[in-house]
């Protein structure tokens, strides 16, 4: 993929170096045998100045547009048929075992689906003239001018309505059909109602057609064409944004795609849609949603996918100085539209030791296991400058060298007010560190944990829990692992955790403790696991998951359905129930008893270990750790999510 992408970057750089812009003649030269098709489109509009201008926009920016095909991609198409079958049976959320097992089977037999395993096809060398003509005609017919809040300029039309696709999906004829089918969605919307416009598409695609997110399709590395989205009705966020943009552009609405390559305080990134409004304003929204999108994590840089190829600097960085993925000519930096930004200037603590002097450096954020470059900047003297950076984020400046990032500075915090806070490891001031997690607890964990709120612990002498004795009522949303002491005045054979009817559960684990007599020590209770609803193939998260010893699985049920999990201790084995320990569904990034942990701190351009320890409690302590630097806690037993942090006033502060 790197070689293919580098080739495309080189094509654009070559064109830029030959002229002051991307001219149609240069695309025609690069089109090869398909040149005649492109010339036919230009000739078709020779007497229509506006459409000819739009045609030239498409063709001159087509030089680096591409899509993928291949036999391997065809093999994975069975997933979309499976999703269709599930959807027809009202299974519209989640990825049932049939999906994950089928994916694994295809991958094991035929190979992993990656861009480099597929055939790359350049648009300018493959797209026929009739396809482009129909796309242009339909775009002009659908062009919306009745909404005064939209950016109705010709430039915005060319960029965010006219393009024949929104990602690198296979080009398909759908625009005319979509315009006819969905024009009614906008015809009844008030001329000044932004939210009403988006809500019309939300009702149609989210509520009626039930387009949903698929976690499994995070592994589908390229854009999904319209036909497959229509079939499977599933996709990761990057697939849904492409589909949403395609649908709304077909109706003449200027819709773009904004994205974060890597968050500033967690791994991975995110994509969402944006409606282009007048006066340079925008309305960001998640695909087929109507509410204004809120960024749940800290962005460092935000880009917008463009069809036009924007000019790179006159002294274009070489591919041995800057990763090819940062030299995308059809991505525009729009960070300033989402908040206050700063031009960051940092002095290089560590000089580059290579033979060739570097003209450019990269600025990175931490992405679970490594520093990931997100932008580049010039080197002048002993300083690097990076424009338009978001504050309240930890960065590190570095040199790009044959795919590796070599630190040029230690990590630093760009504070909210633009001040740069550079930490220097203090070896003279050491202290003990009591750690609770290896990864921050993000707000979505609250949503998971809320599923067991108002749950009850009940005990009974009868298997049907007729006239049960209430031992505990969970009145709060729990955090990670919780223990609750119970006061039982009599022995019971049956005990259960019962989920309130109007919640779905999300109970990861539950353990019951008790005594045979008041004078005996407390023990963890065992017996026959009981529960409801009954375990079946349709149950993705049965009650048995709450007592399987694995905090990564969980018990969930439908709302208004009876749901509980518990123990039959057996006849003659009645106990006083003294305590219950429970885990809500979570990311399991808290300290797990029995797992091995390693604490590392940053010093002099690399990580240094403070040794390994086996956790014996819900916290883990490392003694005499150097202060005033960044740390990372590894779980060497299992798990992938890790995050750097500082240690301030006895607490972990995540970056």
HELIX and SHEET records of a PDB file:
HELIX    1   1 UNK A    2  UNK A   18  1                                  17    
HELIX    2   2 UNK A   24  UNK A   30  1                                   7    
HELIX    3   3 UNK A   32  UNK A   34  5                                   3    
HELIX    4   4 UNK A   35  UNK A   44  1                                  10    
HELIX    5   5 UNK A   49  UNK A   60  1                                  12    
HELIX    6   6 UNK A   71  UNK A   75  1                                   5    
HELIX    7   7 UNK A   78  UNK A   88  1                                  11    
HELIX    8   8 UNK A   97  UNK A  110  1                                  14    
HELIX    9   9 UNK A  115  UNK A  117  5                                   3    
HELIX   10  10 UNK A  123  UNK A  125  5                                   3    
HELIX   11  11 UNK A  129  UNK A  142  1                                  14    
HELIX   12  12 UNK A  154  UNK A  160  1                                   7    
HELIX   13  13 UNK A  175  UNK A  187  1                                  13    
HELIX   14  14 UNK A  194  UNK A  202  1                                   9    
HELIX   15  15 UNK A  203  UNK A  208  3                                   6    
HELIX   16  16 UNK A  216  UNK A  219  5                                   4    
HELIX   17  17 UNK A  226  UNK A  232  1                                   7    
HELIX   18  18 UNK A  237  UNK A  250  1                                  14    
HELIX   19  19 UNK A  278  UNK A  280  5                                   3    
HELIX   20  20 UNK A  324  UNK A  326  5                                   3    
HELIX   21  21 UNK A  335  UNK A  337  5                                   3    
HELIX   22  22 UNK A  444  UNK A  449  1                                   6    
HELIX   23  23 UNK A  450  UNK A  452  5                                   3    
HELIX   24  24 UNK A  543  UNK A  547  5                                   5    
SHEET    1   A 2 UNK A  66  UNK A  69  0                                        
SHEET    2   A 2 UNK A 119  UNK A 122 -1                                        
SHEET    1   B 2 UNK A 212  UNK A 213  0                                        
SHEET    2   B 2 UNK A 234  UNK A 235  1                                        
SHEET    1   C 5 UNK A 282  UNK A 285  0                                        
SHEET    2   C 5 UNK A 270  UNK A 276 -1                                        
SHEET    3   C 5 UNK A 255  UNK A 260 -1                                        
SHEET    4   C 5 UNK A 303  UNK A 305 -1                                        
SHEET    5   C 5 UNK A 331  UNK A 333 -1                                        
SHEET    1   D 6 UNK A 341  UNK A 347  0                                        
SHEET    2   D 6 UNK A 383  UNK A 390 -1                                        
SHEET    3   D 6 UNK A 370  UNK A 380 -1                                        
SHEET    4   D 6 UNK A 360  UNK A 367 -1                                        
SHEET    5   D 6 UNK A 393  UNK A 401 -1                                        
SHEET    6   D 6 UNK A 404  UNK A 407 -1                                        
SHEET    1   E 7 UNK A 341  UNK A 347  0                                        
SHEET    2   E 7 UNK A 383  UNK A 390 -1                                        
SHEET    3   E 7 UNK A 370  UNK A 380 -1                                        
SHEET    4   E 7 UNK A 360  UNK A 367 -1                                        
SHEET    5   E 7 UNK A 393  UNK A 401 -1                                        
SHEET    6   E 7 UNK A 412  UNK A 414 -1                                        
SHEET    7   E 7 UNK A 420  UNK A 422 -1                                        
SHEET    1   F 2 UNK A 426  UNK A 435  0                                        
SHEET    2   F 2 UNK A 620  UNK A 627 -1                                        
SHEET    1   G 5 UNK A 469  UNK A 473  0                                        
SHEET    2   G 5 UNK A 456  UNK A 460 -1                                        
SHEET    3   G 5 UNK A 494  UNK A 499 -1                                        
SHEET    4   G 5 UNK A 563  UNK A 568 -1                                        
SHEET    5   G 5 UNK A 528  UNK A 532 -1                                        
SHEET    1   H 4 UNK A 481  UNK A 485  0                                        
SHEET    2   H 4 UNK A 576  UNK A 584 -1                                        
SHEET    3   H 4 UNK A 505  UNK A 515 -1                                        
SHEET    4   H 4 UNK A 523  UNK A 524 -1                                        
SHEET    1   I 4 UNK A 481  UNK A 485  0                                        
SHEET    2   I 4 UNK A 576  UNK A 584 -1                                        
SHEET    3   I 4 UNK A 505  UNK A 515 -1                                        
SHEET    4   I 4 UNK A 555  UNK A 556 -1                                        
SHEET    1   J 3 UNK A 606  UNK A 614  0                                        
SHEET    2   J 3 UNK A 596  UNK A 603 -1                                        
SHEET    3   J 3 UNK A 631  UNK A 635 -1                                        
SHEET    1   K 2 UNK A 645  UNK A 648  0                                        
SHEET    2   K 2 UNK A 651  UNK A 654 -1                                        
END                                                                             
